[in-house]
C-alpha cells in the first residue's frame, strides 16, 4: 500500500514539474506528436472564435455543468459521469443554481453509447496578462462525422433548452416612441400557473393542448411556409381571469412578456422599432385593445368618433398594427405569441380578428360552479362542503366574476365563515337583480310592442310551424339579462336548445354564449338601418362563426346575416357616384322598409 502511494506521489511531482519548467509551446508540440500514434482525435473549443464570442464554448459551460444533462432521458440522449470538481453559483437571471466544471477537471459524456471525453483547462499568458480558457474533446477517430453532424449540434440545442427552462421570465414595458422597451426588464415572479388557474376544465385543456402544439411546431411551421407565431384573443367581462391566463401562459412556456401600450407609441414606425427589438420566445400583450382610439375608427359609432377628435396626438394606425403583426415585419422573429385582451369583442375591427392574426378566440365567462370549486381548493383547501349546493344554485342565478368570488373567499381563512360570506354576497347580488328586473321588463315590453310589426318574436306563423320546438329557457335553466329573455324564449321555441351540443358544458358558460346571440339579434331589431355599417355586420358575423366553432347551432342566424349583407350590397350598388361620395364615411344607406331584417329568428 505504501509503495503504491509513493508511486502516485512521484507521478504527481513529475507532472507538476513538467508543466512548470517546460514551456506551453513545447508541451503542445510533444502532445501533438504523440497524438499521431493515437486512435483518438482532439477538438479544442476556445473561449473566442475569429475575434468574437464562441457560442459553443458558452453552451459547454451550461451543458457539462448542468444536472439536467447528467440524467439520461432516453437511449438517444446523452448521459455523463459526475466530475470530481464543480463550480456552483446563482445569477439574478436564473431560477436555480448553475454548475460548471472547475479548471483542469475532466468529465466523460456518453452519446449514443460512445464516450466523449471532455476536459476544461486554463493557462495564464504572462505576456498579455490574460487567462486563457478552453475545452478539449477527445473521441475515437471513427466517430468524427457523428461528432460534427450530431453531437455538437445536440450540445448546442440542449444548452439552449437548459437555459430557457432555468432563466427568470422578464416583463418589459414601453417607454414611448423610439425609446424602446424598458432596458433590463423586471423579473416576473408571478405565482399563477395552469394548475392554480380557476377556469372551465375543458377550456383549460383546450388552451394547453394548443400551446403545446405550438411549441412543438417549429418544423411544421417551416414546412408549410408560415412564420412561427400564434395569436390569442382573450375576451369577456372584467374580472374573468384574462391577466391571470397570460401569466399562466408565460410561466408554462417560460417566455418573456412585452406589454405594449399603444397609447404610448406615437407612430407606425415606432411600433415597428419596438417589435424589431423583441426577443424570440416571447409574448406580446396588448391589453384592452378596444380602448385604442385609432383602432376603432373603421367601425366606431358617432360617439366614439367624437372621442377620437379630442386627441390630435399622432398614434398607431390600424393598418400599421396589421402590417406589424402579420406583414413582412412579423418574419423578424420566431416562437412568438401575440395576445389581445378586450371586454367587448364586437368593438374590435374584424381585420384584427381573422385567422393568422388571432388564431384562437378564448371567451372567459362569468364564474361557473366548476370555477368556484377550483377557487375553493386554491383559497380554502377544501373539495366539498355543505354550502356547496346553495352556492351552485346561486351562481346559476346571478352573474359574478371569478375575481369577485376570489375576493370574498380571501376575507376569511376559515372555510365555514368564508363560504357563509360568499353565500350572503351572492344573495345580495340576486336581490339587486330582482329589484332591477321589473323596470327592465316593463321597458322592454313597451319596446317590443312598438316593434311588433318588425320582429319575428311574436310571429304566429313561426310559432305554429311544424319546425317549432317547445323548449323554454326555464326548462334549461339558462340565465340571461332581463331584456334578452323574450329573445331567448323565441330562439328556443323555434330552434330548440341550440347550446345542447356546445363543447363548453357548464350551464353558466352556455348562458353567456346564448346571451351573445340574443345581444346580436336585439341590436339588429332595435337599430335603424341607416345607423348600421358593413363593419358592424361583419363583426357580428365573426362572433357567430366563433360560436359555431364551439358547436353552438347558430347556422340559421349566420345565413340570415349573410342575406342582409347581400341585400345591403345591392342597395349600395344601385346608388350613383354622387350619393356614394356623400356617404364616404362608410355608413350603409337606409332602406325604405325593414323587410330585410324581418324574421331574424
Secondary structure per residue as TSV (DSSP state, phi and psi in degrees):
chain	resnum	aa	ss	phi	psi
A	1	X	-	360.0	-43.8
A	2	X	H	-64.3	-38.6
A	3	X	H	-66.2	-37.5
A	4	X	H	-63.9	-41.9
A	5	X	H	-64.5	-39.2
A	6	X	H	-66.4	-35.4
A	7	X	H	-66.1	-44.1
A	8	X	H	-63.6	-39.1
A	9	X	H	-65.0	-39.4
A	10	X	H	-64.7	-42.3
A	11	X	H	-62.3	-41.1
A	12	X	H	-64.2	-40.3
A	13	X	H	-66.9	-42.3
A	14	X	H	-63.6	-42.4
A	15	X	H	-65.2	-40.9
A	16	X	H	-64.9	-43.0
A	17	X	H	-65.6	-39.4
A	18	X	H	-60.2	-45.4
A	19	X	H	-70.2	-28.5
A	20	X	H	-82.2	-40.4
A	21	X	H	-98.1	-18.4
A	22	X	S	-101.1	125.1
A	23	X	-	-58.8	156.4
A	24	X	H	-59.7	-39.1
A	25	X	H	-61.8	-42.8
A	26	X	H	-69.5	-41.0
A	27	X	H	-59.5	-43.1
A	28	X	H	-63.1	-39.5
A	29	X	H	-64.9	-44.8
A	30	X	H	-61.8	-42.4
A	31	X	H	-63.7	-44.5
A	32	X	H	-66.2	-36.8
A	33	X	H	-65.4	-42.4
A	34	X	H	-68.6	-26.6
A	35	X	H	-68.2	-21.9
A	36	X	T	-63.1	-24.9
A	37	X	T	-100.7	9.1
A	38	X	-	-105.9	152.5
A	39	X	S	-86.1	-3.3
A	40	X	E	-91.7	149.3
A	41	X	E	-115.3	142.2
A	42	X	E	-116.5	131.4
A	43	X	E	-113.5	129.4
A	44	X	E	-103.4	128.4
A	45	X	E	-114.8	105.4
A	46	X	E	-88.1	164.1
A	47	X	S	-66.6	-32.4
A	48	X	E	-121.8	153.4
A	49	X	E	-139.0	117.3
A	50	X	T	53.6	44.1
A	51	X	T	81.2	3.1
A	52	X	E	-132.6	174.4
A	53	X	E	-62.7	135.8
A	54	X	-	-91.5	106.8
A	55	X	H	-66.5	-28.2
A	56	X	H	-67.2	-37.8
A	57	X	H	-61.0	-47.8
A	58	X	H	-63.8	-35.2
A	59	X	H	-66.0	-36.8
A	60	X	H	-67.1	-34.7
A	61	X	H	-57.0	-44.1
A	62	X	H	-74.6	-47.5
A	63	X	H	-65.7	-50.0
A	64	X	H	-73.6	-27.0
A	65	X	H	-95.3	-4.4
A	66	X	-	-86.6	139.1
A	67	X	S	-64.9	-31.0
A	68	X	G	-59.6	-43.1
A	69	X	G	-77.9	-8.7
A	70	X	G	-86.0	-8.1
A	71	X	S	-109.7	115.3
A	72	X	-	-67.9	133.9
A	73	X	-	-104.2	-19.4
A	74	X	S	-161.7	174.4
A	75	X	T	-67.4	-23.1
A	76	X	T	-88.8	-13.4
A	77	X	S	-91.7	173.5
A	78	X	E	-95.1	158.8
A	79	X	E	-135.1	152.2
A	80	X	E	-130.3	146.0
A	81	X	-	-79.4	143.6
A	82	X	-	-72.5	130.2
A	83	X	-	-72.9	160.8
A	84	X	S	-80.8	-28.2
A	85	X	-	-129.5	132.5
A	86	X	E	-132.8	148.8
A	87	X	E	-96.5	150.9
A	88	X	E	-141.7	146.4
A	89	X	E	-170.6	176.5
A	90	X	-	-144.0	123.8
A	91	X	-	-97.5	164.0
A	92	X	T	-66.0	-26.4
A	93	X	T	-86.1	-1.9
A	94	X	B	-115.2	148.2
A	95	X	S	-80.5	-30.1
A	96	X	S	-125.7	173.3
A	97	X	-	-66.8	143.1
A	98	X	E	-116.0	142.7
A	99	X	E	-116.4	159.6
A	100	X	E	-156.2	161.0
A	101	X	E	-72.7	139.4
A	102	X	-	-77.9	163.0
A	103	X	T	-61.2	144.8
A	104	X	T	56.7	32.7
A	105	X	E	-113.0	160.8
A	106	X	E	-130.6	156.9
A	107	X	E	-151.3	146.7
A	108	X	E	-110.3	120.2
A	109	X	E	-104.8	135.9
A	110	X	E	-108.9	120.9
A	111	X	E	-125.2	117.2
A	112	X	T	55.1	37.3
A	113	X	T	78.6	4.1
A	114	X	E	-107.7	127.0
A	115	X	E	-72.2	130.1
A	116	X	E	-116.0	111.3
A	117	X	E	-94.0	113.6
A	118	X	E	-106.4	142.8
A	119	X	E	-134.9	143.6
A	120	X	E	-115.8	122.6
A	121	X	E	-129.9	153.1
A	122	X	E	-135.2	155.2
A	123	X	E	-154.4	145.1
A	124	X	E	-101.3	121.8
A	125	X	E	-87.1	106.0
A	126	X	T	-66.9	-29.2
A	127	X	T	-68.9	-49.4
A	128	X	T	-88.2	-6.6
A	129	X	T	50.1	53.5
A	130	X	E	-142.0	135.5
A	131	X	E	-86.2	123.5
A	132	X	E	-92.0	135.7
A	133	X	E	-131.1	143.1
A	134	X	E	-158.3	160.8
A	135	X	E	-109.2	147.5
A	136	X	E	-123.8	133.3
A	137	X	E	-114.7	124.6
A	138	X	E	-117.6	135.0
A	139	X	E	-157.5	165.9
A	140	X	E	-69.3	141.4
A	141	X	G	-58.6	-29.7
A	142	X	G	-67.2	-15.4
A	143	X	G	-100.9	20.5
A	144	X	H	-59.0	-48.2
A	145	X	H	-64.1	-38.9
A	146	X	H	-61.7	-43.5
A	147	X	I	-64.5	-46.6
A	148	X	I	-68.8	-42.2
A	149	X	I	-91.6	-24.5
A	150	X	I	-123.8	-48.5
A	151	X	I	-68.8	-51.5
A	152	X	H	-64.8	-41.3
A	153	X	H	-61.4	-34.6
A	154	X	H	-63.7	-41.6
A	155	X	H	-60.6	-45.5
A	156	X	H	-60.9	-43.5
A	157	X	H	-67.4	-43.8
A	158	X	H	-65.5	-39.6
A	159	X	H	-62.6	-39.7
A	160	X	H	-64.5	-42.6
A	161	X	H	-62.9	-42.8
A	162	X	H	-62.9	-43.9
A	163	X	H	-64.8	-42.5
A	164	X	H	-64.1	-37.3
A	165	X	H	-71.4	-31.9
A	166	X	H	-99.3	-14.4
A	167	X	B	-77.4	155.7
A	168	X	-	-74.6	141.0
A	169	X	-	-74.6	133.7
A	170	X	E	-104.5	149.3
A	171	X	E	-120.1	119.9
A	172	X	E	-114.5	144.2
A	173	X	E	-125.3	160.7
A	174	X	B	-79.5	142.4
A	175	X	-	-103.3	-1.2
A	176	X	S	102.0	129.3
A	177	X	G	57.2	-136.0
A	178	X	G	-87.5	9.5
A	179	X	G	-70.6	-15.7
A	180	X	-	76.8	-157.4
A	181	X	B	-84.8	160.0
A	182	X	-	-54.8	133.9
A	183	X	S	-56.9	-54.5
A	184	X	S	-99.0	-24.1
A	185	X	-	76.8	161.9
A	186	X	E	-106.5	143.2
A	187	X	E	-64.4	126.3
A	188	X	-	-92.4	91.1
A	189	X	-	-96.7	56.2
A	190	X	-	-87.0	129.3
A	191	X	-	-79.1	-6.5
A	192	X	-	-70.2	131.0
A	193	X	-	-132.1	172.0
A	194	X	T	-66.4	-25.3
A	195	X	T	-68.6	-37.0
A	196	X	T	-96.9	-5.5
A	197	X	-	-73.4	122.1
A	198	X	-	-83.5	109.8
A	199	X	-	-158.8	156.3
A	200	X	-	-52.0	128.2
A	201	X	H	-58.9	-42.3
A	202	X	H	-64.8	-41.7
A	203	X	H	-66.5	-41.0
A	204	X	H	-61.7	-44.5
A	205	X	H	-62.3	-38.6
A	206	X	H	-64.3	-41.1
A	207	X	H	-66.5	-45.0
A	208	X	H	-62.2	-42.9
A	209	X	H	-61.3	-40.4
A	210	X	H	-66.8	-42.4
A	211	X	H	-66.8	-42.6
A	212	X	H	-61.5	-40.4
A	213	X	H	-64.2	-34.5
A	214	X	H	-66.9	-47.1
A	215	X	H	-70.7	-19.3
A	216	X	T	-91.6	1.2
A	217	X	-	-97.3	19.7
A	218	X	H	-55.7	-52.9
A	219	X	H	-68.0	-34.3
A	220	X	H	-65.2	-46.7
A	221	X	H	-62.0	-38.2
A	222	X	H	-65.4	-38.8
A	223	X	H	-64.9	-41.1
A	224	X	H	-89.1	-1.6
A	225	X	T	76.5	32.6
A	226	X	-	-116.0	150.9
A	227	X	-	-66.5	140.2
A	228	X	S	-78.3	80.0
A	229	X	E	-149.6	163.9
A	230	X	E	-150.1	144.9
A	231	X	E	-116.5	140.7
A	232	X	E	-128.8	131.8
A	233	X	E	-105.5	120.4
A	234	X	E	-105.9	117.8
A	235	X	E	-137.4	155.3
A	236	X	S	149.5	176.2
A	237	X	S	-61.5	160.5
A	238	X	T	-61.0	147.1
A	239	X	T	79.9	14.4
A	240	X	S	-97.3	5.0
A	241	X	S	102.9	24.5
A	242	X	H	-67.3	-47.0
A	243	X	H	-66.9	-37.3
A	244	X	H	-64.4	-38.1
A	245	X	H	-64.4	-39.9
A	246	X	H	-62.6	-43.6
A	247	X	H	-63.1	-40.5
A	248	X	H	-64.0	-39.6
A	249	X	H	-63.0	-43.7
A	250	X	H	-63.5	-42.0
A	251	X	H	-70.2	-35.2
A	252	X	H	-67.0	-41.8
A	253	X	H	-90.2	-19.5
A	254	X	T	61.3	40.5
A	255	X	-	-98.5	144.8
A	256	X	E	-69.5	152.5
A	257	X	E	-110.7	129.6
A	258	X	E	-112.9	108.5
A	259	X	E	-90.3	107.7
A	260	X	-	-94.3	113.3
A	261	X	-	-96.2	100.4
A	262	X	G	-62.8	-27.8
A	263	X	G	-69.1	-17.9
A	264	X	G	-91.3	-2.4
A	265	X	-	-105.8	122.5
A	266	X	-	-98.5	4.1
A	267	X	S	-164.4	164.1
A	268	X	H	-65.4	-36.5
A	269	X	H	-67.0	-34.2
A	270	X	H	-66.1	-37.5
A	271	X	H	-63.3	-43.7
A	272	X	H	-59.8	-41.8
A	273	X	H	-59.1	-43.6
A	274	X	H	-64.0	-45.0
A	275	X	H	-69.3	-30.7
A	276	X	H	-70.2	-20.4
A	277	X	T	-105.4	22.9
A	278	X	-	-89.8	149.7
A	279	X	-	-84.0	161.5
A	280	X	S	-69.5	169.9
A	281	X	S	53.2	59.6
A	282	X	E	-144.6	163.8
A	283	X	E	-119.1	122.6
A	284	X	E	-94.7	121.6
A	285	X	E	-114.9	127.4
A	286	X	E	-120.7	103.3
A	287	X	T	-85.8	144.7
A	288	X	T	49.6	55.0
A	289	X	G	-65.1	-23.0
A	290	X	G	-68.5	-17.1
A	291	X	G	-86.6	-1.4
A	292	X	-	-80.5	109.7
A	293	X	G	-56.7	-50.9
A	294	X	G	-65.3	-25.9
A	295	X	G	-78.0	-12.6
A	296	X	G	-91.2	-8.6
A	297	X	T	-50.7	-45.6
A	298	X	T	-70.6	-20.5
A	299	X	T	-126.0	0.0
A	300	X	-	-69.5	147.7
A	301	X	-	-79.4	-175.2
A	302	X	H	-60.6	-39.3
A	303	X	H	-63.0	-43.8
A	304	X	H	-69.4	-35.2
A	305	X	H	-68.6	-33.1
A	306	X	H	-64.4	-38.1
A	307	X	H	-64.2	-34.5
A	308	X	H	-60.3	-38.5
A	309	X	H	-70.4	-14.4
A	310	X	T	-73.4	-19.1
A	311	X	-	-118.6	117.4
A	312	X	-	-96.9	-0.5
A	313	X	S	-70.4	135.1
A	314	X	-	-58.8	141.5
A	315	X	-	-139.7	173.9
A	316	X	-	-66.7	138.7
A	317	X	-	-95.3	164.0
A	318	X	H	-61.9	-45.6
A	319	X	H	-62.9	-35.2
A	320	X	H	-64.7	-41.1
A	321	X	H	-68.4	-40.5
A	322	X	H	-61.1	-44.7
A	323	X	H	-66.0	-34.8
A	324	X	H	-68.7	-39.8
A	325	X	H	-92.7	-15.2
A	326	X	H	-140.0	6.8
A	327	X	S	-96.8	-159.1
A	328	X	G	-63.0	-28.9
A	329	X	G	-61.7	-29.8
A	330	X	G	-67.1	-15.2
A	331	X	G	-74.9	-16.0
A	332	X	S	-84.8	63.7
A	333	X	-	153.7	151.5
A	334	X	S	-130.6	160.0
A	335	X	S	55.7	52.7
A	336	X	E	-117.2	146.8
A	337	X	E	-121.4	136.4
A	338	X	E	-113.8	128.7
A	339	X	E	-124.7	123.0
A	340	X	E	-106.8	140.8
A	341	X	E	-123.1	148.8
A	342	X	E	-159.8	151.9
A	343	X	S	-90.2	-17.1
A	344	X	-	-135.0	93.8
A	345	X	G	-63.8	-34.4
A	346	X	G	-70.4	-8.2
A	347	X	G	-88.3	-8.1
A	348	X	S	-90.3	138.0
A	349	X	-	-60.1	130.9
A	350	X	H	-56.3	-25.9
A	351	X	H	-61.6	-29.7
A	352	X	H	-76.9	-17.5
A	353	X	H	-100.9	-6.9
A	354	X	S	-69.7	160.2
A	355	X	T	-60.3	141.7
A	356	X	T	101.6	-26.5
A	357	X	T	-107.4	-60.4
A	358	X	S	-113.2	97.3
A	359	X	-	-76.8	-28.1
A	360	X	E	-135.3	123.6
A	361	X	E	-99.4	119.6
A	362	X	E	-113.8	112.3
A	363	X	E	-90.9	121.3
A	364	X	-	-104.0	111.7
A	365	X	-	-91.9	179.2
A	366	X	S	-62.6	167.4
A	367	X	-	-62.7	130.2
A	368	X	-	-104.2	170.4
A	369	X	H	-65.2	-35.9
A	370	X	H	-61.2	-43.0
A	371	X	H	-65.3	-41.2
A	372	X	H	-59.2	-42.9
A	373	X	H	-61.9	-37.1
A	374	X	H	-65.8	-39.6
A	375	X	H	-64.4	-38.8
A	376	X	H	-63.1	-38.9
A	377	X	H	-66.2	-44.5
A	378	X	H	-67.1	-43.8
A	379	X	H	-92.7	-34.5
A	380	X	H	-116.0	-7.2
A	381	X	-	59.0	41.0
A	382	X	-	-127.9	146.9
A	383	X	S	-107.2	-17.7
A	384	X	-	-157.0	155.4
A	385	X	-	-164.1	156.5
A	386	X	T	-62.4	-27.8
A	387	X	T	-82.7	-5.0
A	388	X	H	-61.2	-38.6
A	389	X	H	-63.3	-42.3
A	390	X	H	-65.1	-41.3
A	391	X	H	-65.3	-38.6
A	392	X	H	-61.4	-43.6
A	393	X	H	-64.8	-41.9
A	394	X	H	-67.9	-39.2
A	395	X	H	-64.4	-31.5
A	396	X	H	-71.1	-23.6
A	397	X	H	-94.8	-18.7
A	398	X	S	-128.1	157.2
A	399	X	-	-102.3	113.1
A	400	X	-	-137.3	140.4
A	401	X	-	-80.7	154.5
A	402	X	H	-57.2	-32.8
A	403	X	H	-64.5	-39.4
A	404	X	H	-64.9	-42.7
A	405	X	H	-64.2	-43.8
A	406	X	H	-61.8	-39.5
A	407	X	H	-61.6	-38.1
A	408	X	H	-69.3	-40.2
A	409	X	H	-67.9	-25.2
A	410	X	T	-78.7	-12.7
A	411	X	T	-69.2	-24.9
A	412	X	-	-149.7	134.0
A	413	X	S	-80.0	-15.3
A	414	X	S	-76.8	121.3
A	415	X	H	-55.4	-45.4
A	416	X	H	-61.1	-50.5
A	417	X	H	-64.5	-41.6
A	418	X	H	-63.8	-45.0
A	419	X	H	-68.4	-36.1
A	420	X	H	-62.9	-40.0
A	421	X	H	-63.3	-38.4
A	422	X	H	-66.7	-41.4
A	423	X	H	-59.7	-44.8
A	424	X	H	-63.0	-41.0
A	425	X	H	-60.6	-44.7
A	426	X	H	-68.6	-38.0
A	427	X	H	-65.0	-38.8
A	428	X	H	-63.1	-40.5
A	429	X	H	-61.5	-42.2
A	430	X	H	-63.2	-40.3
A	431	X	H	-64.7	-39.4
A	432	X	H	-61.4	-41.6
A	433	X	H	-63.2	-41.9
A	434	X	H	-65.0	-37.0
A	435	X	H	-66.8	-34.5
A	436	X	H	-83.8	-24.3
A	437	X	H	-63.4	-45.7
A	438	X	H	-59.6	-41.8
A	439	X	H	-64.2	-41.9
A	440	X	H	-63.9	-43.7
A	441	X	H	-62.4	-42.9
A	442	X	H	-60.7	-45.0
A	443	X	H	-64.8	-41.7
A	444	X	H	-67.0	-38.7
A	445	X	H	-65.2	-41.6
A	446	X	H	-61.5	-41.8
A	447	X	H	-63.6	-40.9
A	448	X	H	-67.8	-37.3
A	449	X	H	-64.0	-39.1
A	450	X	H	-66.6	-27.6
A	451	X	T	-107.7	17.6
A	452	X	G	-59.5	-34.2
A	453	X	G	-71.7	-19.8
A	454	X	G	-106.1	1.8
A	455	X	-	-116.8	163.9
A	456	X	S	-102.0	0.7
A	457	X	T	-70.2	-30.2
A	458	X	T	-107.1	19.1
A	459	X	-	-75.2	110.2
A	460	X	H	-66.9	-34.2
A	461	X	H	-63.0	-40.0
A	462	X	H	-70.3	-36.3
A	463	X	H	-66.0	-31.4
A	464	X	T	-91.5	-0.5
A	465	X	S	-63.8	144.9
A	466	X	T	-60.8	-21.8
A	467	X	T	-80.9	-11.9
A	468	X	-	-68.4	147.7
A	469	X	-	-113.8	163.2
A	470	X	-	-102.5	11.8
A	471	X	-	-70.1	141.8
A	472	X	-	-128.1	158.1
A	473	X	H	-57.9	-37.0
A	474	X	H	-64.3	-37.4
A	475	X	H	-64.9	-30.5
A	476	X	H	-96.5	-4.6
A	477	X	T	63.4	23.5
A	478	X	-	-73.0	141.4
A	479	X	-	-120.6	120.1
A	480	X	-	-131.1	171.7
A	481	X	-	-59.5	153.5
A	482	X	G	-55.6	-40.8
A	483	X	G	-70.1	-16.9
A	484	X	G	-93.8	-8.3
A	485	X	H	-60.2	-44.4
A	486	X	H	-63.6	-35.0
A	487	X	H	-65.1	-48.4
A	488	X	H	-63.5	-38.9
A	489	X	H	-61.8	-40.6
A	490	X	H	-67.6	-39.4
A	491	X	H	-61.7	-49.6
A	492	X	H	-67.5	-31.0
A	493	X	H	-66.0	-39.4
A	494	X	H	-90.6	-42.3
A	495	X	H	-105.9	-1.7
A	496	X	-	76.0	-166.0
A	497	X	-	-77.7	93.6
A	498	X	T	-72.0	-10.5
A	499	X	T	-101.9	7.1
A	500	X	T	-60.9	-36.8
A	501	X	T	-101.9	15.1
A	502	X	-	-61.9	142.0
A	503	X	S	-72.6	-15.7
A	504	X	-	-94.8	119.9
A	505	X	-	-91.4	-21.1
A	506	X	-	-71.0	145.2
A	507	X	H	-63.8	-38.1
A	508	X	H	-65.1	-41.4
A	509	X	H	-62.6	-45.6
A	510	X	H	-64.8	-37.7
A	511	X	H	-62.4	-40.9
A	512	X	H	-64.9	-39.0
A	513	X	H	-67.9	-41.3
A	514	X	H	-63.8	-31.9
A	515	X	H	-65.8	-33.6
A	516	X	H	-62.9	-44.5
A	517	X	H	-61.1	-46.8
A	518	X	H	-61.7	-38.8
A	519	X	H	-63.3	-41.4
A	520	X	H	-62.0	-47.9
A	521	X	H	-64.4	-42.6
A	522	X	H	-60.4	-43.9
A	523	X	H	-63.7	-40.9
A	524	X	H	-66.7	-40.3
A	525	X	H	-69.9	-35.4
A	526	X	H	-85.6	-19.3
A	527	X	S	-84.0	149.6
A	528	X	-	-83.0	137.6
A	529	X	G	-60.2	-30.2
A	530	X	G	-67.8	-19.0
A	531	X	G	-93.4	-5.7
A	532	X	-	-85.8	148.8
A	533	X	B	-123.8	162.5
A	534	X	H	-62.7	-34.1
A	535	X	H	-63.8	-40.1
A	536	X	H	-56.4	-48.9
A	537	X	H	-66.4	-38.8
A	538	X	H	-65.3	-37.1
A	539	X	H	-63.2	-42.5
A	540	X	H	-62.8	-41.2
A	541	X	H	-63.4	-39.2
A	542	X	H	-62.5	-41.4
A	543	X	H	-62.1	-42.3
A	544	X	H	-62.9	-41.8
A	545	X	H	-64.3	-36.9
A	546	X	H	-62.6	-41.7
A	547	X	H	-65.6	-37.5
A	548	X	H	-64.5	-32.5
A	549	X	H	-66.3	-23.5
A	550	X	T	-104.8	25.4
A	551	X	T	68.0	32.5
A	552	X	-	-86.2	130.0
A	553	X	-	-83.6	82.1
A	554	X	-	-124.6	26.8
A	555	X	H	-60.8	-33.7
A	556	X	H	-62.1	-38.0
A	557	X	H	-74.8	-38.2
A	558	X	H	-59.5	-45.7
A	559	X	H	-61.9	-39.1
A	560	X	H	-67.2	-40.4
A	561	X	H	-63.8	-40.0
A	562	X	H	-63.4	-38.0
A	563	X	H	-65.5	-40.7
A	564	X	H	-62.9	-43.0
A	565	X	H	-64.3	-38.9
A	566	X	H	-64.5	-41.9
A	567	X	H	-63.9	-41.2
A	568	X	H	-65.7	-37.4
A	569	X	H	-63.4	-39.5
A	570	X	H	-62.4	-42.4
A	571	X	H	-63.0	-40.0
A	572	X	H	-65.0	-41.4
A	573	X	H	-65.8	-24.6
A	574	X	T	-78.1	-10.8
A	575	X	S	-81.1	151.4
A	576	X	-	-81.5	172.4
A	577	X	H	-62.2	-34.5
A	578	X	H	-67.0	-40.3
A	579	X	H	-66.1	-40.2
A	580	X	H	-62.2	-39.6
A	581	X	H	-65.7	-39.6
A	582	X	H	-69.7	-19.5
A	583	X	T	-107.9	35.0
A	584	X	T	-68.8	-8.3
A	585	X	T	-73.8	0.1
A	586	X	-	91.5	2.8
A	587	X	B	-79.8	146.2
A	588	X	-	-80.6	148.9
A	589	X	-	-72.5	152.9
A	590	X	-	-79.9	144.4
A	591	X	-	-89.1	162.5
A	592	X	S	-73.1	-23.7
A	593	X	S	-143.6	171.0
A	594	X	S	-98.1	18.0
A	595	X	G	-61.3	-25.6
A	596	X	G	-69.0	-22.2
A	597	X	G	-114.4	10.0
A	598	X	T	-65.6	148.8
A	599	X	T	67.7	39.4
A	600	X	-	-61.3	-35.0
A	601	X	-	-93.5	360.0
